[in-house]
Amino acid sequence: MYRYDEFDATFVRQRVDQFRGQVERRVNGELSEEEFRPLRLMNGLYLQLHAYMLRVAVPYGTLNSAQMRKLAFIADTYDRGYGHFTTRQNIQYNWPRLPDVPDILEHLAEVEMHAIQTSGNCIRNVTADHWAGVAADEAEDPRPHAELMRQWSSLHPEFSFLPRKFKIAVTGASADRAAIRYHDIGLRLKKNGQGEVGFEVFAGGGMGRTPMLAPRVRDWLAKEDLLPYLEAIMRVYNLHGRRDNKYKARIKILVHALGAEEFTAQVEREYARIDAPHIEPEQQELKRIAAYFAPPDYDALPGDDPALALRLEKHEDFAGWVERNVSAHRAPGYGIVNISLKPIGGIPGDASSDQMRAVADLAETFSLDEIRISHEQNLVLPNVAKRDLFALWQSLGEHSLADANIGLASDIIACPGLDYCGLATARSIPIAQDISRRLGDPARQREIGDMKIKISGCINACGHHHAGHIGILGLEKRGEEYYQITLGGSGDERASVGEIIGPGFSAENLTDAVETIVDTYMGLRENGETFLEAYRRVGPDPFKEAVYATH
């Protein structure tokens, strides 16, 4: 993984010192909250319902053990013993005291971490496929490019004060595990007809009150042209993006207003105007960065492990965990282990400090000191030898981290909702817990099969409900919370926006409605169809009829 150079380290330390002075001025009353607000947002600090919230960047979702231990230390020392992993591959602390935040940032700097550009109208944390570099279906590891984009976008003078926040996601695989079409810019590394690897470029996607899938603006872009092309997109957006209305300020609104063809034409014209001489230094930097992402020294292992086969035959629970939580690795004899942060009835994405330390220890022992955060609020150990899977599973179980539910009904995405967020209009966490308990029986989950339930506590869609097979949006009506259901959403390579099925439900009736939808699917599926396959075949009507006839 990438290591800071002298410039990186100096840059982060200077920001910590700068923010320490700003916090002191706020605490002393020299700055009003209005004056302090843009300063704190530049450093990932929000003011929520009950306390400040600090959002820490985890670029492209990659961590080492020392960094995870530092996150655990911060949770114990400055928060309430836990952290919340987010859909942007970051971690949030919900209870820091304002005077302590500069100290937290200083601790983060010790392990090459920070909170810069995790909020505000700037280019946010660049996210990536959480299996990047190890996925069996990958054309190329996208993380060196993600790191190059991080450096390029950090305090970029032209793009530091955009019309609205801006999000980029990148993948190098045929299967989209980064939801690229739901981003302002989505990038996929792929091969052209000549076998050269370049980028497929999408622009103008997003969720929120106006969900849109990004159209393709370039089928193939040479890798060395990535930053100039991104600059062209950003310039067109910066020039035309609305600054008079924040609800119409995202690039998706601009792309929709101009039309994808005209937007693309303007980007291509701007791209043609950009001088090329700066490409060579960028490629030299990319080469330097890429050296940090060279594949580790994997042991020469056979593809199949006889001892593992015996364990799978003997231990049914272990076999179920391997089936759901272990994915194909590009290196023979290795697997990608996905760690669920969704225990039945738990808070999605939360991890205690003890669990963070346990994962750090296990990463050192079993995963070549590497950890990933997924945009679905889970953790990943990307380099586990198959011979070690049983021992790892046992250790995870000792820390309540061995739930075999990745991709199943209880693997729910949920934002913090009205329990924490000042923007929320309804609770998300209790809804997720209730649905998880209702559908969480292991045998029933396996029978239901692949199921993505996603819950947002307001129209901003931090819980990605638009991309849920079953999406739930919490709203407020006459002082009461109610919940709108969408069906058929997906964030993968066949992305789709969920359709609203009808009037909302009270919190008391919502879980019954979700269960009715699941039961309806079970009754109409054919030949082992997944929920999404069945929904796309039959459409919304059978589900509407069942839900509203019952509820």
RODO-2510 file (C-alpha; in nm, 4 decimals, decimal comma):
residues 551
     n   res          X          Y          Z
     1     m     0,0000     0,0000     0,0000
     2     y     0,1051     0,3600    -0,0532
     3     r     0,3516     0,5226     0,1869
     4     y     0,3645     0,8974     0,2442
     5     d     0,6599     1,0838     0,1005
     6     e     0,8068     1,3923     0,2670
     7     f     0,5589     1,6220     0,0961
     8     d     0,2581     1,4139     0,2084
     9     a     0,3770     1,4064     0,5691
    10     t     0,4522     1,7797     0,5783
    11     f     0,1206     1,8656     0,4163
    12     v    -0,0821     1,6664     0,6708
    13     r     0,1168     1,7962     0,9701
    14     q     0,0731     2,1555     0,8559
    15     r    -0,3008     2,1029     0,8265
    16     v    -0,3149     1,9625     1,1822
    17     d    -0,1302     2,2657     1,3194
    18     q    -0,3511     2,5010     1,1217
    19     f    -0,6706     2,3410     1,2455
    20     r    -0,5479     2,3374     1,6055
    21     g    -0,5266     2,7151     1,5914
    22     q    -0,8730     2,7403     1,4357
    23     v    -1,0257     2,5204     1,7071
    24     e    -0,8615     2,7276     1,9796
    25     r    -1,0098     3,0425     1,8281
    26     r    -1,3546     2,8807     1,8141
    27     v    -1,3345     2,7582     2,1755
    28     n    -1,2185     3,1035     2,2884
    29     g    -1,5053     3,2730     2,1085
    30     e    -1,2878     3,4482     1,8507
    31     l    -1,4698     3,2609     1,5737
    32     s    -1,8465     3,2232     1,5522
    33     e    -1,9965     2,8895     1,4521
    34     e    -2,0810     3,0409     1,1121
    35     e    -1,7172     3,1460     1,0628
    36     f    -1,5874     2,8124     1,1922
    37     r    -1,8167     2,5938     0,9821
    38     p    -1,6236     2,6019     0,6511
    39     l    -1,2984     2,5483     0,8391
    40     r    -1,4201     2,2399     1,0247
    41     l    -1,5809     2,0936     0,7130
    42     m    -1,2472     2,1144     0,5326
    43     n    -1,1201     1,8825     0,8066
    44     g    -1,4062     1,6333     0,8096
    45     l    -1,5790     1,7678     1,1204
    46     y    -1,9591     1,7870     1,1232
    47     l    -2,1961     1,9175     1,3874
    48     q    -2,4709     1,6577     1,4271
    49     l    -2,7732     1,6235     1,6525
    50     h    -2,5967     1,5545     1,9808
    51     a    -2,2257     1,6143     1,9225
    52     y    -1,9580     1,6680     1,6635
    53     m    -1,8851     1,3854     1,4192
    54     l    -1,5391     1,3337     1,2686
    55     r    -1,5099     1,1524     0,9362
    56     v    -1,1667     1,0018     0,8723
    57     a    -1,0514     0,9284     0,5186
    58     v    -0,9488     0,5787     0,4181
    59     p    -0,8350     0,6336     0,0567
    60     y    -0,9684     0,3627    -0,1755
    61     g    -1,0564     0,1624     0,1364
    62     t    -0,7066     0,0275     0,2104
    63     l    -0,5595     0,0036     0,5637
    64     n    -0,2768    -0,1715     0,7426
    65     s    -0,2774    -0,3113     1,0953
    66     a    -0,1042    -0,0127     1,2544
    67     q    -0,3681     0,2182     1,1109
    68     m    -0,6530    -0,0009     1,2322
    69     r    -0,5019    -0,0120     1,5807
    70     k    -0,4794     0,3656     1,5794
    71     l    -0,8495     0,3862     1,4879
    72     a    -0,9229     0,1596     1,7854
    73     f    -0,7099     0,3806     2,0125
    74     i    -0,9022     0,6900     1,9018
    75     a    -1,2344     0,5127     1,9621
    76     d    -1,1313     0,4296     2,3187
    77     t    -0,9593     0,7565     2,4036
    78     y    -1,1803     1,0164     2,2375
    79     d    -1,5108     0,8460     2,1590
    80     r    -1,7277     0,5741     2,3153
    81     g    -1,5312     0,2659     2,2191
    82     y    -1,6522     0,2150     1,8638
    83     g    -1,6423     0,3564     1,5122
    84     h    -1,8840     0,3496     1,2207
    85     f    -1,7587     0,2351     0,8787
    86     t    -1,9373     0,4166     0,5977
    87     t    -2,0470     0,3682     0,2386
    88     r    -1,7574     0,5926     0,1291
    89     q    -1,5018     0,3468     0,2745
    90     n    -1,4345     0,5905     0,5597
    91     i    -1,4792     0,5673     0,9362
    92     q    -1,6834     0,8094     1,1473
    93     y    -1,6611     0,8906     1,5173
    94     n    -1,9886     1,0170     1,6586
    95     w    -1,8856     1,1619     1,9957
    96     p    -1,5541     1,3548     1,9825
    97     r    -1,5176     1,6729     2,1898
    98     l    -1,4212     1,9752     1,9831
    99     p    -1,1053     2,0583     2,1856
   100     d    -0,9837     1,6998     2,1311
   101     v    -1,0168     1,6956     1,7519
   102     p    -0,6696     1,8426     1,6780
   103     d    -0,5178     1,5739     1,9010
   104     i    -0,7127     1,3077     1,7104
   105     l    -0,5828     1,4452     1,3809
   106     e    -0,2298     1,4427     1,5189
   107     h    -0,2658     1,0764     1,6152
   108     l    -0,3962     1,0001     1,2661
   109     a    -0,0979     1,1764     1,1083
   110     e     0,1324     0,9408     1,3002
   111     v     0,0018     0,6536     1,0846
   112     e    -0,0389     0,8476     0,7589
   113     m    -0,4103     0,9204     0,7919
   114     h    -0,6179     1,2370     0,7941
   115     a    -0,9699     1,3776     0,7526
   116     i    -0,8997     1,6249     0,4710
   117     q    -1,1695     1,6541     0,2025
   118     t    -1,4070     1,4076     0,3649
   119     s    -1,6671     1,6851     0,3546
   120     g    -1,7339     2,0153     0,1798
   121     n    -1,7802     2,1096    -0,1855
   122     c    -1,4667     1,9380    -0,3078
   123     i    -1,3546     1,6061    -0,4542
   124     r    -1,4205     1,3592    -0,1740
   125     n    -1,2376     1,0385    -0,0832
   126     v    -1,1804     0,8374    -0,4022
   127     t    -1,3311     0,4913    -0,3562
   128     a    -1,2418     0,1633    -0,5246
   129     d    -1,3401    -0,1995    -0,5539
   130     h    -1,2665    -0,3452    -0,2093
   131     w    -1,1073    -0,6490    -0,3782
   132     a    -0,8769    -0,4316    -0,5907
   133     g    -0,5437    -0,5946    -0,6671
   134     v    -0,6554    -0,9450    -0,5685
   135     a    -0,9814    -1,0039    -0,7591
   136     a    -0,9772    -1,2917    -1,0038
   137     d    -1,1755    -1,0940    -1,2654
   138     e    -0,9553    -0,7830    -1,2668
   139     a    -0,7864    -0,6317    -1,5727
   140     e    -0,5536    -0,4226    -1,3558
   141     d    -0,5270    -0,2955    -0,9985
   142     p    -0,7020     0,0449    -0,9935
   143     r    -0,5490     0,1637    -0,6646
   144     p    -0,2359     0,3314    -0,8095
   145     h    -0,4673     0,5422    -1,0231
   146     a    -0,6880     0,6113    -0,7214
   147     e    -0,3823     0,7295    -0,5279
   148     l    -0,2780     0,9509    -0,8195
   149     m    -0,6283     1,1009    -0,8195
   150     r    -0,6069     1,1548    -0,4435
   151     q    -0,2872     1,3522    -0,4818
   152     w    -0,4172     1,5444    -0,7830
   153     s    -0,7441     1,6401    -0,6142
   154     s    -0,6088     1,7317    -0,2689
   155     l    -0,6435     2,1102    -0,2395
   156     h    -0,6498     2,1420    -0,6187
   157     p    -0,6752     2,5212    -0,6605
   158     e    -0,9225     2,4957    -0,9461
   159     f    -1,1534     2,2422    -0,7833
   160     s    -1,1473     2,3210    -0,4099
   161     f    -1,4718     2,5221    -0,4170
   162     l    -1,7023     2,3345    -0,6484
   163     p    -2,0759     2,3957    -0,6871
   164     r    -2,1319     2,0827    -0,4760
   165     k    -1,9530     1,7792    -0,3337
   166     f    -1,7963     1,5511    -0,5950
   167     k    -1,7398     1,1755    -0,5790
   168     i    -1,5215     0,9456    -0,7899
   169     a    -1,5144     0,5645    -0,7886
   170     v    -1,2851     0,3300    -0,9790
   171     t    -1,2718    -0,0418    -1,0504
   172     g    -1,0497    -0,2671    -1,2547
   173     a    -1,2878    -0,5610    -1,2722
   174     s    -1,5625    -0,6809    -1,5035
   175     a    -1,8019    -0,7062    -1,2065
   176     d    -1,8773    -0,3647    -1,0623
   177     r    -1,8214    -0,3760    -0,6871
   178     a    -1,7698     0,0013    -0,6621
   179     a    -2,1102     0,1250    -0,7895
   180     i    -1,9345     0,3417    -1,0494
   181     r    -2,2511     0,4482    -1,2316
   182     y    -2,3890     0,6062    -0,9132
   183     h    -2,0928     0,8459    -0,8950
   184     d    -2,0175     1,1898    -1,0343
   185     i    -1,7352     1,0189    -1,2216
   186     g    -1,7065     0,6427    -1,2501
   187     l    -1,4025     0,4703    -1,3992
   188     r    -1,3493     0,1122    -1,5099
   189     l    -1,0150    -0,0243    -1,6276
   190     k    -1,0602    -0,2544    -1,9260
   191     k    -0,8823    -0,3782    -2,2372
   192     n    -0,9499    -0,2461    -2,5862
   193     g    -0,9406    -0,4476    -2,9069
   194     q    -0,5611    -0,4300    -2,9151
   195     g    -0,5267    -0,5658    -2,5625
   196     e    -0,4252    -0,2286    -2,4153
   197     v    -0,5615    -0,1380    -2,0724
   198     g    -0,7402     0,1952    -2,0452
   199     f    -1,0432     0,3546    -1,8841
   200     e    -1,4123     0,3399    -1,9610
   201     v    -1,5443     0,6724    -1,8295
   202     f    -1,8896     0,7510    -1,6890
   203     a    -2,0041     1,0919    -1,5633
   204     g    -2,3188     1,2368    -1,4109
   205     g    -2,4437     0,9691    -1,1734
   206     g    -2,5649     1,0127    -0,8187
   207     m    -2,8284     0,9385    -0,5601
   208     g    -3,0114     1,1871    -0,3389
   209     r    -3,3440     1,3462    -0,4257
   210     t    -3,2835     1,2956    -0,7998
   211     p    -3,1188     0,9554    -0,8511
   212     m    -2,9483     0,9089    -1,1883
   213     l    -2,7174     0,6552    -1,3471
   214     a    -2,4094     0,8048    -1,5100
   215     p    -2,4001     0,7729    -1,8894
   216     r    -2,0812     0,6604    -2,0593
   217     v    -1,8848     0,9591    -2,1915
   218     r    -1,5789     0,7670    -2,3151
   219     d    -1,5656     0,4016    -2,4137
   220     w    -1,1874     0,3875    -2,3844
   221     l    -0,9307     0,6383    -2,2598
   222     a    -0,5558     0,5781    -2,2514
   223     k    -0,4283     0,5547    -1,8945
   224     e    -0,1803     0,8376    -1,9427
   225     d    -0,4663     1,0699    -2,0362
   226     l    -0,6667     1,0128    -1,7185
   227     l    -0,5891     1,3349    -1,5313
   228     p    -0,6259     1,5636    -1,8354
   229     y    -0,9633     1,4047    -1,9093
   230     l    -1,0757     1,4408    -1,5483
   231     e    -0,9709     1,8050    -1,5603
   232     a    -1,1832     1,8529    -1,8722
   233     i    -1,4891     1,7034    -1,6989
   234     m    -1,4304     1,9129    -1,3875
   235     r    -1,3900     2,2334    -1,5885
   236     v    -1,7157     2,1839    -1,7749
   237     y    -1,8895     2,1182    -1,4439
   238     n    -1,7187     2,4061    -1,2668
   239     l    -1,8168     2,6412    -1,5485
   240     h    -2,1839     2,5442    -1,5798
   241     g    -2,2712     2,3892    -1,2406
   242     r    -2,5464     2,5703    -1,0502
   243     r    -2,4334     2,7705    -0,7491
   244     d    -2,7670     2,9371    -0,6814
   245     n    -2,9496     2,6181    -0,5809
   246     k    -2,7725     2,3365    -0,3947
   247     y    -3,0402     2,0882    -0,4980
   248     k    -2,9539     2,1482    -0,8637
   249     a    -2,5793     2,1856    -0,8185
   250     r    -2,4604     1,8263    -0,8736
   251     i    -2,3050     1,7298    -1,2040
   252     k    -2,5860     1,4813    -1,2686
   253     i    -2,8275     1,7753    -1,3068
   254     l    -2,5930     1,9423    -1,5551
   255     v    -2,5505     1,6250    -1,7603
   256     h    -2,9266     1,5754    -1,7620
   257     a    -2,9911     1,9391    -1,8618
   258     l    -2,7349     1,9431    -2,1432
   259     g    -2,7927     1,5848    -2,2481
   260     a    -2,5175     1,3255    -2,2423
   261     e    -2,4192     1,3908    -2,6035
   262     e    -2,3735     1,7671    -2,5620
   263     f    -2,2003     1,7269    -2,2261
   264     t    -1,9580     1,4782    -2,3805
   265     a    -1,8929     1,7108    -2,6740
   266     q    -1,8048     1,9961    -2,4372
   267     v    -1,5751     1,7685    -2,2360
   268     e    -1,3988     1,6531    -2,5532
   269     r    -1,3474     2,0131    -2,6675
   270     e    -1,2024     2,1089    -2,3302
   271     y    -0,9862     1,7969    -2,3286
   272     a    -0,8446     1,8898    -2,6704
   273     r    -0,7428     2,2316    -2,5332
   274     i    -0,5422     2,0928    -2,2420
   275     d    -0,1672     2,0994    -2,3018
   276     a     0,0010     1,7597    -2,2962
   277     p     0,3523     1,8304    -2,1545
   278     h     0,2449     1,7692    -1,7944
   279     i     0,1478     1,4100    -1,8758
   280     e     0,5054     1,2797    -1,8493
   281     p     0,5601     1,3956    -1,4867
   282     e     0,2239     1,2433    -1,3964
   283     q     0,3294     0,9116    -1,5473
   284     q     0,6554     0,9223    -1,3535
   285     e     0,4561     0,9771    -1,0342
   286     l     0,2194     0,6934    -1,1262
   287     k     0,5178     0,4640    -1,1742
   288     r     0,6484     0,5618    -0,8304
   289     i     0,3074     0,5024    -0,6732
   290     a     0,2554     0,1700    -0,8505
   291     a     0,5696     0,0285    -0,6893
   292     y     0,3916     0,0439    -0,3537
   293     f     0,1103    -0,1721    -0,4910
   294     a     0,3275    -0,4492    -0,6306
   295     p     0,1778    -0,7910    -0,5483
   296     p     0,3118    -0,9346    -0,2212
   297     d     0,5280    -1,2430    -0,2093
   298     y     0,2599    -1,5099    -0,2060
   299     d     0,3557    -1,8607    -0,1041
   300     a     0,3513    -2,1132    -0,3858
   301     l     0,0373    -2,3040    -0,2901
   302     p    -0,1777    -2,5584    -0,4712
   303     g    -0,5164    -2,4335    -0,5817
   304     d    -0,6965    -2,6885    -0,3635
   305     d    -0,6149    -2,7661    -0,0020
   306     p    -0,7037    -3,1237     0,1117
   307     a    -0,7173    -3,0222     0,4785
   308     l    -0,9649    -2,7469     0,3918
   309     a    -1,1851    -2,9956     0,2087
   310     l    -1,1986    -3,2139     0,5199
   311     r    -1,2837    -2,9137     0,7410
   312     l    -1,5635    -2,8136     0,5057
   313     e    -1,7076    -3,1636     0,5153
   314     k    -1,6868    -3,1899     0,8935
   315     h    -1,8007    -2,8397     1,0029
   316     e    -2,1310    -2,7246     0,8538
   317     d    -2,1106    -2,3731     1,0023
   318     f    -1,7601    -2,3262     0,8676
   319     a    -1,8692    -2,4471     0,5240
   320     g    -2,1548    -2,1974     0,5232
   321     w    -1,9164    -1,9160     0,6157
   322     v    -1,6723    -2,0090     0,3389
   323     e    -1,9548    -2,0246     0,0863
   324     r    -2,0825    -1,6731     0,1684
   325     n    -1,7783    -1,4861     0,2966
   326     v    -1,4790    -1,6186     0,1017
   327     s    -1,4278    -1,5092    -0,2591
   328     a    -1,1981    -1,6110    -0,5429
   329     h    -0,8416    -1,4764    -0,5327
   330     r    -0,6118    -1,4289    -0,8294
   331     a    -0,3277    -1,6177    -0,6534
   332     p    -0,3598    -1,9998    -0,6336
   333     g    -0,4227    -2,1274    -0,2827
   334     y    -0,5538    -1,7955    -0,1485
   335     g    -0,8981    -1,6504    -0,0785
   336     i    -1,0489    -1,3078    -0,0135
   337     v    -1,2181    -1,3082     0,3280
   338     n    -1,5100    -1,0720     0,3751
   339     i    -1,5837    -0,9903     0,7392
   340     s    -1,9425    -0,9014     0,8135
   341     l    -2,0092    -0,6007     1,0365
   342     k    -2,3789    -0,6945     1,0338
   343     p    -2,4528    -0,9266     1,3264
   344     i    -2,8189    -1,0184     1,3575
   345     g    -2,9878    -0,7253     1,5306
   346     g    -2,6670    -0,5204     1,5342
   347     i    -2,5934    -0,1713     1,4033
   348     p    -2,4728    -0,1994     1,0427
   349     g    -2,1144    -0,0852     0,9952
   350     d    -2,0278    -0,0397     1,3631
   351     a    -1,7156    -0,2035     1,5062
   352     s    -1,5956    -0,1875     1,8625
   353     s    -1,2391    -0,0929     1,9449
   354     d    -1,1776    -0,4525     2,0571
   355     q    -1,2991    -0,5786     1,7204
   356     m    -1,0758    -0,3303     1,5377
   357     r    -0,7741    -0,4527     1,7315
   358     a    -0,8712    -0,8138     1,6657
   359     v    -0,8947    -0,7473     1,2916
   360     a    -0,5559    -0,5744     1,3025
   361     d    -0,4021    -0,8794     1,4724
   362     l    -0,5657    -1,1188     1,2272
   363     a    -0,4500    -0,9116     0,9307
   364     e    -0,0916    -0,9402     1,0523
   365     t    -0,1238    -1,3129     1,1134
   366     f    -0,3267    -1,4196     0,8131
   367     s    -0,3524    -1,1407     0,5490
   368     l    -0,0032    -1,0007     0,4878
   369     d    -0,0880    -0,6982     0,7040
   370     e    -0,3629    -0,5657     0,4787
   371     i    -0,7274    -0,4714     0,5472
   372     r    -0,9959    -0,3243     0,3247
   373     i    -1,3203    -0,1386     0,3939
   374     s    -1,6050    -0,2042     0,1530
   375     h    -1,8652     0,0507     0,0448
   376     e    -2,1190    -0,1943     0,1863
   377     q    -1,9907    -0,1275     0,5399
   378     n    -1,7959    -0,4494     0,5868
   379     l    -1,4262    -0,5311     0,6259
   380     v    -1,2049    -0,7474     0,4060
   381     l    -0,8861    -0,9473     0,4628
   382     p    -0,7678    -0,9704     0,1025
   383     n    -0,4792    -1,2205     0,1211
   384     v    -0,5664    -1,5304     0,3245
   385     a    -0,4152    -1,8711     0,2431
   386     k    -0,6858    -2,1351     0,2154
   387     r    -0,4941    -2,3494     0,4633
   388     d    -0,5542    -2,0748     0,7242
   389     l    -0,9266    -2,0247     0,6692
   390     f    -1,0416    -2,2514     0,9515
   391     a    -0,8127    -2,0925     1,2096
   392     l    -0,9162    -1,7475     1,0944
   393     w    -1,2859    -1,8386     1,1147
   394     q    -1,2417    -1,9615     1,4706
   395     s    -1,0625    -1,6416     1,5705
   396     l    -1,3286    -1,4236     1,4095
   397     g    -1,5936    -1,6136     1,6025
   398     e    -1,4239    -1,5265     1,9307
   399     h    -1,4842    -1,1593     1,8485
   400     s    -1,8407    -1,1904     1,7094
   401     l    -1,7145    -1,1339     1,3544
   402     a    -1,7950    -1,4685     1,1938
   403     d    -2,1508    -1,4054     1,0683
   404     a    -2,1930    -1,5926     0,7392
   405     n    -2,4273    -1,3389     0,5823
   406     i    -2,2337    -1,1434     0,3192
   407     g    -2,4830    -1,0531     0,0453
   408     l    -2,7797    -1,1993     0,2342
   409     a    -3,0892    -1,0379     0,3840
   410     s    -2,9249    -0,9294     0,7106
   411     d    -2,6236    -0,7731     0,5351
   412     i    -2,8076    -0,4404     0,5412
   413     i    -2,6613    -0,1004     0,4584
   414     a    -2,7950     0,1756     0,6823
   415     c    -2,6949     0,5347     0,7459
   416     p    -2,6858     0,6664     1,1072
   417     g    -3,0255     0,8290     1,0533
   418     l    -3,2126     1,0307     1,3118
   419     d    -3,0210     0,8715     1,5982
   420     y    -2,7242     1,0921     1,5063
   421     c    -2,7622     1,2962     1,1884
   422     g    -2,8955     1,6529     1,1904
   423     l    -3,0211     1,6144     0,8318
   424     a    -3,2160     1,2929     0,8877
   425     t    -3,5947     1,2844     0,8851
   426     a    -3,6347     0,9315     1,0232
   427     r    -3,4457     0,6570     1,2023
   428     s    -3,2482     0,4001     1,0063
   429     i    -3,0694     0,1943     1,2697
   430     p    -3,3751     0,0528     1,4544
   431     i    -3,5364    -0,0315     1,1199
   432     a    -3,2276    -0,2218     1,0069
   433     q    -3,2103    -0,4055     1,3381
   434     d    -3,5769    -0,5068     1,3226
   435     i    -3,5550    -0,6352     0,9638
   436     s    -3,2320    -0,8182     1,0455
   437     r    -3,3965    -0,9991     1,3363
   438     r    -3,7038    -1,0864     1,1303
   439     l    -3,5145    -1,2277     0,8321
   440     g    -3,1952    -1,3309     1,0087
   441     d    -3,2459    -1,7022     1,0676
   442     p    -2,9435    -1,8564     0,8903
   443     a    -3,1421    -2,1257     0,7096
   444     r    -3,4021    -1,8751     0,5946
   445     q    -3,1398    -1,6326     0,4689
   446     r    -2,9750    -1,9055     0,2625
   447     e    -3,3131    -2,0006     0,1200
   448     i    -3,3864    -1,6383     0,0231
   449     g    -3,0445    -1,6044    -0,1400
   450     d    -2,8801    -1,2854    -0,2636
   451     m    -3,0622    -0,9875    -0,1167
   452     k    -2,9462    -0,6278    -0,0832
   453     i    -3,1568    -0,4214     0,1583
   454     k    -3,0454    -0,0594     0,1936
   455     i    -3,1886     0,2067     0,4237
   456     s    -3,1538     0,5864     0,4230
   457     g    -3,2858     0,8166     0,6918
   458     c    -3,3410     1,1069     0,4538
   459     i    -3,3498     1,2052     0,0887
   460     n    -2,9699     1,2484     0,0782
   461     a    -2,9479     0,8685     0,0383
   462     c    -2,6343     0,8000     0,2436
   463     g    -2,7680     0,4461     0,2863
   464     h    -2,7747     0,3981    -0,0944
   465     h    -3,1405     0,2949    -0,0888
   466     h    -3,1809     0,3708    -0,4611
   467     a    -2,9399     0,0842    -0,5330
   468     g    -3,1108    -0,1660    -0,3026
   469     h    -3,2966    -0,4694    -0,4295
   470     i    -3,5254    -0,3514    -0,1523
   471     g    -3,4621     0,0144    -0,0764
   472     i    -3,6108     0,1998     0,2196
   473     l    -3,6259     0,5780     0,2553
   474     g    -3,7246     0,7294     0,5891
   475     l    -3,9306     1,0478     0,5731
   476     e    -4,1353     1,2691     0,8047
   477     k    -4,5020     1,3448     0,7572
   478     r    -4,7029     1,5516     1,0055
   479     g    -4,4495     1,4823     1,2780
   480     e    -4,4492     1,1057     1,2202
   481     e    -4,1810     0,8874     1,0644
   482     y    -4,2852     0,6831     0,7635
   483     y    -4,0937     0,4764     0,5119
   484     q    -4,1093     0,4597     0,1351
   485     i    -4,0132     0,1306    -0,0325
   486     t    -3,8362     0,0993    -0,3673
   487     l    -3,7716    -0,2267    -0,5502
   488     g    -3,5327    -0,3375    -0,8227
   489     g    -3,2328    -0,1148    -0,7575
   490     s    -2,8782    -0,2318    -0,8149
   491     g    -2,5294    -0,0816    -0,8017
   492     d    -2,3475    -0,3510    -0,9979
   493     e    -2,2532    -0,3752    -1,3674
   494     r    -2,6250    -0,3916    -1,4537
   495     a    -2,7061    -0,0869    -1,2445
   496     s    -3,0636     0,0261    -1,1998
   497     v    -3,2557     0,2767    -0,9890
   498     g    -3,5190     0,1279    -0,7590
   499     e    -3,8859     0,2013    -0,8336
   500     i    -4,1219     0,3406    -0,5687
   501     i    -4,4007     0,0889    -0,5205
   502     g    -4,6585     0,3161    -0,3554
   503     p    -4,7475     0,4959    -0,0323
   504     g    -4,5124     0,4703     0,2640
   505     f    -4,5429     0,2610     0,5768
   506     s    -4,5232     0,3415     0,9441
   507     a    -4,2241     0,2127     1,1394
   508     e    -4,4561    -0,0395     1,3051
   509     n    -4,5740    -0,1847     0,9713
   510     l    -4,2560    -0,1590     0,7679
   511     t    -4,0897    -0,4876     0,8613
   512     d    -4,4143    -0,6746     0,7911
   513     a    -4,4220    -0,5129     0,4464
   514     v    -4,0615    -0,6115     0,3764
   515     e    -4,1347    -0,9676     0,4829
   516     t    -4,4385    -0,9765     0,2535
   517     i    -4,2183    -0,8656    -0,0368
   518     v    -3,9685    -1,1404     0,0404
   519     d    -4,2418    -1,4023     0,0728
   520     t    -4,3949    -1,2887    -0,2567
   521     y    -4,0596    -1,3323    -0,4280
   522     m    -4,0180    -1,6783    -0,2788
   523     g    -4,3559    -1,7754    -0,4187
   524     l    -4,2984    -1,6563    -0,7734
   525     r    -3,9294    -1,7211    -0,8406
   526     e    -3,8396    -1,9733    -1,1082
   527     n    -3,5349    -2,1934    -1,1513
   528     g    -3,3444    -2,0458    -0,8603
   529     e    -3,3805    -1,6848    -0,9681
   530     t    -3,2379    -1,4190    -0,7415
   531     f    -3,4734    -1,1516    -0,6131
   532     l    -3,3439    -0,9026    -0,8691
   533     e    -3,3817    -1,1481    -1,1565
   534     a    -3,7371    -1,2306    -1,0527
   535     y    -3,8269    -0,8648    -1,0102
   536     r    -3,6946    -0,7772    -1,3547
   537     r    -3,8970    -1,0602    -1,5021
   538     v    -4,2334    -0,9889    -1,3378
   539     g    -4,2123    -0,6164    -1,2551
   540     p    -4,3561    -0,4403    -0,9502
   541     d    -4,7251    -0,5347    -0,9738
   542     p    -4,7211    -0,8693    -0,7879
   543     f    -4,5316    -0,7069    -0,5017
   544     k    -4,7626    -0,4054    -0,4870
   545     e    -5,0695    -0,6266    -0,4827
   546     a    -4,9323    -0,8442    -0,2033
   547     v    -4,8082    -0,5578     0,0129
   548     y    -5,1062    -0,3271    -0,0093
   549     a    -5,3606    -0,6065     0,0139
   550     t    -5,1990    -0,7118     0,3425
   551     h    -5,0957    -0,3767     0,4852
***
